[in-house]
Amino acid sequence: MMEKYLHLFRDILKNNNSIYLIISILILFIIGKKSNITFFDFSDIIKKYTSCFRKSKITICIVFVLPIILAYIAVRENKIDDSTINIITIIISILTAMFFTLIQVIIDLREKYKCKEDIDATKSKHIKALINETFYLLMYEIMNSIFILLFCFMTIFSKKYGELDSYIIYYFSVTLILNLFIVLSRMFDLIHNILE
């Protein structure tokens, strides 16, 4: 029985390079936690990101569970290949640049907003919360983009296109797209409240 599981595990390792990348990221994360090196500690970004949804369990399900289903369907229909990875890499690179630009816009809005003194306390608290949530969402999107690029590069350099590799790339890509809707909504609310 144990031999069967070992053989299955060897097959997974042989055909899917993502396992090695996941193990490497986990090792970096653990080393970062244990040695107080914060360069590879993404836990704060994830905590702040999930805190944006503490009031809505449905949103958490949509953002984390729906991509599991969609990625599974995508893998069944079409495994990742060179052309798919090239398209994803180009799109993610453009989106990452956009996310960094939006962070600058958020920082500028925060600074301009601090100068306004004619806003009531309730509206001020709401706008501050929107600015923080939008910032956390954008930081998560950047982290997600980096993970997608890492998995794409690992897959394209190795020229092995396993199901697990495809599933991970599709999962993170769908998560990125769903979060774009949330960022759009937050940006709309933020600018609408500031302009009111």
C-alpha positions as a Markdown table, in Angstrom:
| # | Residue | x | y | z |
|---|---|---|---|---|
| 1 | Met | 0.0 | 0.0 | 0.0 |
| 2 | Met | 2.8 | 2.4 | 1.0 |
| 3 | Glu | 4.7 | 1.5 | -2.2 |
| 4 | Lys | 1.7 | 2.6 | -4.3 |
| 5 | Tyr | 1.6 | 6.1 | -2.6 |
| 6 | Leu | 5.4 | 6.4 | -3.1 |
| 7 | His | 5.1 | 5.6 | -6.8 |
| 8 | Leu | 2.2 | 8.1 | -7.2 |
| 9 | Phe | 4.3 | 10.8 | -5.4 |
| 10 | Arg | 7.3 | 10.1 | -7.7 |
| 11 | Asp | 5.1 | 10.4 | -10.7 |
| 12 | Ile | 3.8 | 13.8 | -9.4 |
| 13 | Leu | 7.3 | 15.0 | -8.8 |
| 14 | Lys | 8.5 | 13.8 | -12.2 |
| 15 | Asn | 5.8 | 15.5 | -14.3 |
| 16 | Asn | 5.1 | 18.7 | -12.3 |
| 17 | Asn | 7.9 | 21.1 | -11.5 |
| 18 | Ser | 5.5 | 23.3 | -9.5 |
| 19 | Ile | 6.1 | 21.0 | -6.6 |
| 20 | Tyr | 9.7 | 22.1 | -6.4 |
| 21 | Leu | 8.8 | 25.7 | -6.6 |
| 22 | Ile | 6.1 | 25.3 | -3.9 |
| 23 | Ile | 8.6 | 23.6 | -1.6 |
| 24 | Ser | 11.2 | 26.4 | -2.3 |
| 25 | Ile | 8.7 | 29.1 | -1.5 |
| 26 | Leu | 7.7 | 27.3 | 1.7 |
| 27 | Ile | 11.3 | 27.0 | 2.7 |
| 28 | Leu | 11.9 | 30.7 | 2.1 |
| 29 | Phe | 8.8 | 31.5 | 4.0 |
| 30 | Ile | 9.8 | 29.3 | 7.0 |
| 31 | Ile | 13.4 | 30.7 | 7.0 |
| 32 | Gly | 12.0 | 34.2 | 6.8 |
| 33 | Lys | 9.7 | 33.6 | 9.8 |
| 34 | Lys | 12.4 | 31.9 | 11.9 |
| 35 | Ser | 15.2 | 34.3 | 11.3 |
| 36 | Asn | 13.1 | 37.5 | 11.2 |
| 37 | Ile | 14.1 | 38.1 | 7.5 |
| 38 | Thr | 11.0 | 39.9 | 6.2 |
| 39 | Phe | 11.8 | 39.8 | 2.5 |
| 40 | Phe | 10.0 | 36.5 | 2.0 |
| 41 | Asp | 7.3 | 36.9 | 4.6 |
| 42 | Phe | 4.0 | 37.4 | 2.7 |
| 43 | Ser | 1.8 | 36.6 | 5.7 |
| 44 | Asp | 1.1 | 40.3 | 6.5 |
| 45 | Ile | -0.1 | 40.9 | 2.9 |
| 46 | Ile | -2.3 | 37.9 | 3.1 |
| 47 | Lys | -3.7 | 38.8 | 6.6 |
| 48 | Lys | -4.4 | 42.4 | 5.5 |
| 49 | Tyr | -6.0 | 41.2 | 2.3 |
| 50 | Thr | -8.3 | 38.7 | 4.1 |
| 51 | Ser | -9.2 | 41.4 | 6.6 |
| 52 | Cys | -10.9 | 43.3 | 3.8 |
| 53 | Phe | -13.5 | 40.5 | 3.6 |
| 54 | Arg | -14.1 | 39.8 | 7.3 |
| 55 | Lys | -17.7 | 41.1 | 7.0 |
| 56 | Ser | -18.5 | 38.9 | 3.9 |
| 57 | Lys | -18.0 | 35.2 | 4.0 |
| 58 | Ile | -19.6 | 34.9 | 0.5 |
| 59 | Thr | -16.9 | 37.1 | -1.0 |
| 60 | Ile | -14.2 | 34.8 | 0.5 |
| 61 | Cys | -15.9 | 31.8 | -1.1 |
| 62 | Ile | -16.1 | 33.6 | -4.4 |
| 63 | Val | -12.5 | 34.7 | -4.3 |
| 64 | Phe | -10.9 | 31.5 | -3.1 |
| 65 | Val | -13.3 | 28.6 | -3.9 |
| 66 | Leu | -14.7 | 29.6 | -7.3 |
| 67 | Pro | -11.1 | 29.7 | -8.8 |
| 68 | Ile | -10.6 | 26.1 | -7.6 |
| 69 | Ile | -13.6 | 25.0 | -9.7 |
| 70 | Leu | -12.8 | 27.1 | -12.7 |
| 71 | Ala | -9.1 | 26.0 | -12.7 |
| 72 | Tyr | -10.2 | 22.4 | -12.6 |
| 73 | Ile | -12.5 | 22.9 | -15.6 |
| 74 | Ala | -9.8 | 24.8 | -17.4 |
| 75 | Val | -7.2 | 22.0 | -16.9 |
| 76 | Arg | -9.7 | 19.4 | -18.1 |
| 77 | Glu | -10.3 | 21.4 | -21.2 |
| 78 | Asn | -6.8 | 22.6 | -22.0 |
| 79 | Lys | -3.5 | 22.0 | -20.3 |
| 80 | Ile | -1.0 | 24.8 | -20.3 |
| 81 | Asp | 1.4 | 25.0 | -23.2 |
| 82 | Asp | 4.0 | 27.4 | -24.6 |
| 83 | Ser | 1.5 | 29.7 | -26.3 |
| 84 | Thr | -0.8 | 29.9 | -23.2 |
| 85 | Ile | 2.1 | 30.7 | -20.9 |
| 86 | Asn | 3.3 | 33.4 | -23.3 |
| 87 | Ile | -0.1 | 35.0 | -23.3 |
| 88 | Ile | -0.4 | 34.8 | -19.5 |
| 89 | Thr | 3.1 | 36.2 | -19.0 |
| 90 | Ile | 2.4 | 39.2 | -21.2 |
| 91 | Ile | -0.9 | 40.0 | -19.6 |
| 92 | Ile | 0.5 | 39.6 | -16.0 |
| 93 | Ser | 3.4 | 41.8 | -16.8 |
| 94 | Ile | 1.1 | 44.6 | -18.0 |
| 95 | Leu | -1.2 | 44.1 | -15.0 |
| 96 | Thr | 1.7 | 44.2 | -12.6 |
| 97 | Ala | 2.8 | 47.5 | -14.0 |
| 98 | Met | -0.7 | 48.8 | -13.7 |
| 99 | Phe | -1.0 | 47.7 | -10.0 |
| 100 | Phe | 2.2 | 49.6 | -9.1 |
| 101 | Thr | 0.8 | 52.6 | -10.8 |
| 102 | Leu | -2.5 | 52.3 | -8.9 |
| 103 | Ile | -0.6 | 52.0 | -5.7 |
| 104 | Gln | 1.0 | 55.4 | -6.5 |
| 105 | Val | -2.5 | 56.8 | -7.2 |
| 106 | Ile | -3.7 | 55.5 | -3.8 |
| 107 | Ile | -0.7 | 57.1 | -2.0 |
| 108 | Asp | -1.4 | 60.4 | -3.8 |
| 109 | Leu | -5.1 | 60.2 | -2.9 |
| 110 | Arg | -4.2 | 59.6 | 0.7 |
| 111 | Glu | -1.9 | 62.6 | 0.8 |
| 112 | Lys | -4.4 | 64.9 | -0.9 |
| 113 | Tyr | -7.2 | 63.7 | 1.3 |
| 114 | Lys | -5.2 | 64.4 | 4.5 |
| 115 | Cys | -5.1 | 68.1 | 3.5 |
| 116 | Lys | -8.9 | 68.4 | 3.3 |
| 117 | Glu | -10.4 | 69.6 | 6.6 |
| 118 | Asp | -14.0 | 70.2 | 5.5 |
| 119 | Ile | -15.0 | 66.5 | 5.6 |
| 120 | Asp | -17.1 | 65.0 | 8.5 |
| 121 | Ala | -15.7 | 62.3 | 10.7 |
| 122 | Thr | -17.9 | 59.5 | 9.4 |
| 123 | Lys | -17.0 | 60.1 | 5.8 |
| 124 | Ser | -13.4 | 60.5 | 6.7 |
| 125 | Lys | -13.3 | 57.1 | 8.4 |
| 126 | His | -15.1 | 55.5 | 5.5 |
| 127 | Ile | -12.6 | 57.0 | 2.9 |
| 128 | Lys | -9.6 | 56.0 | 5.0 |
| 129 | Ala | -10.9 | 52.4 | 5.2 |
| 130 | Leu | -11.4 | 52.4 | 1.4 |
| 131 | Ile | -7.9 | 53.7 | 0.8 |
| 132 | Asn | -6.4 | 51.0 | 3.1 |
| 133 | Glu | -8.5 | 48.2 | 1.6 |
| 134 | Thr | -7.6 | 49.2 | -1.9 |
| 135 | Phe | -3.9 | 49.3 | -1.0 |
| 136 | Tyr | -4.1 | 45.8 | 0.6 |
| 137 | Leu | -6.0 | 44.5 | -2.5 |
| 138 | Leu | -3.4 | 45.9 | -4.8 |
| 139 | Met | -0.5 | 44.5 | -2.8 |
| 140 | Tyr | -2.2 | 41.1 | -2.9 |
| 141 | Glu | -2.6 | 41.4 | -6.6 |
| 142 | Ile | 1.1 | 42.1 | -7.1 |
| 143 | Met | 2.0 | 39.2 | -4.9 |
| 144 | Asn | -0.4 | 37.0 | -6.9 |
| 145 | Ser | 1.2 | 38.2 | -10.2 |
| 146 | Ile | 4.7 | 37.4 | -9.0 |
| 147 | Phe | 3.5 | 33.8 | -8.1 |
| 148 | Ile | 1.9 | 33.4 | -11.5 |
| 149 | Leu | 5.1 | 34.6 | -13.2 |
| 150 | Leu | 7.3 | 32.3 | -11.1 |
| 151 | Phe | 5.1 | 29.3 | -12.0 |
| 152 | Cys | 5.0 | 30.3 | -15.7 |
| 153 | Phe | 8.8 | 30.7 | -15.9 |
| 154 | Met | 9.4 | 27.4 | -14.0 |
| 155 | Thr | 7.1 | 25.6 | -16.4 |
| 156 | Ile | 8.4 | 27.2 | -19.6 |
| 157 | Phe | 12.0 | 26.7 | -18.7 |
| 158 | Ser | 11.6 | 23.1 | -17.9 |
| 159 | Lys | 9.4 | 22.4 | -20.9 |
| 160 | Lys | 7.2 | 20.1 | -18.8 |
| 161 | Tyr | 3.5 | 20.8 | -18.8 |
| 162 | Gly | 1.9 | 18.8 | -16.1 |
| 163 | Glu | -1.6 | 18.9 | -14.8 |
| 164 | Leu | -0.6 | 20.3 | -11.5 |
| 165 | Asp | 1.4 | 23.1 | -13.2 |
| 166 | Ser | -1.6 | 23.9 | -15.3 |
| 167 | Tyr | -3.9 | 23.9 | -12.3 |
| 168 | Ile | -1.8 | 26.2 | -10.2 |
| 169 | Ile | -1.3 | 28.7 | -13.1 |
| 170 | Tyr | -5.0 | 28.7 | -13.9 |
| 171 | Tyr | -6.0 | 29.0 | -10.2 |
| 172 | Phe | -3.8 | 32.1 | -9.6 |
| 173 | Ser | -4.8 | 33.6 | -12.9 |
| 174 | Val | -8.6 | 33.3 | -12.1 |
| 175 | Thr | -8.0 | 34.6 | -8.6 |
| 176 | Leu | -6.2 | 37.6 | -10.1 |
| 177 | Ile | -9.0 | 38.3 | -12.5 |
| 178 | Leu | -11.7 | 38.0 | -9.8 |
| 179 | Asn | -9.7 | 40.4 | -7.6 |
| 180 | Leu | -9.6 | 42.9 | -10.4 |
| 181 | Phe | -13.3 | 43.2 | -10.0 |
| 182 | Ile | -12.9 | 43.9 | -6.3 |
| 183 | Val | -10.2 | 46.5 | -7.0 |
| 184 | Leu | -12.4 | 48.1 | -9.6 |
| 185 | Ser | -15.3 | 48.3 | -7.1 |
| 186 | Arg | -13.0 | 49.7 | -4.3 |
| 187 | Met | -11.5 | 52.3 | -6.7 |
| 188 | Phe | -15.0 | 53.4 | -7.8 |
| 189 | Asp | -16.2 | 53.7 | -4.2 |
| 190 | Leu | -13.1 | 55.6 | -3.2 |
| 191 | Ile | -13.1 | 58.1 | -6.0 |
| 192 | His | -16.9 | 58.5 | -5.8 |
| 193 | Asn | -16.7 | 59.3 | -2.0 |
| 194 | Ile | -13.8 | 61.7 | -2.5 |
| 195 | Leu | -15.5 | 63.6 | -5.4 |
| 196 | Glu | -18.9 | 63.8 | -3.5 |
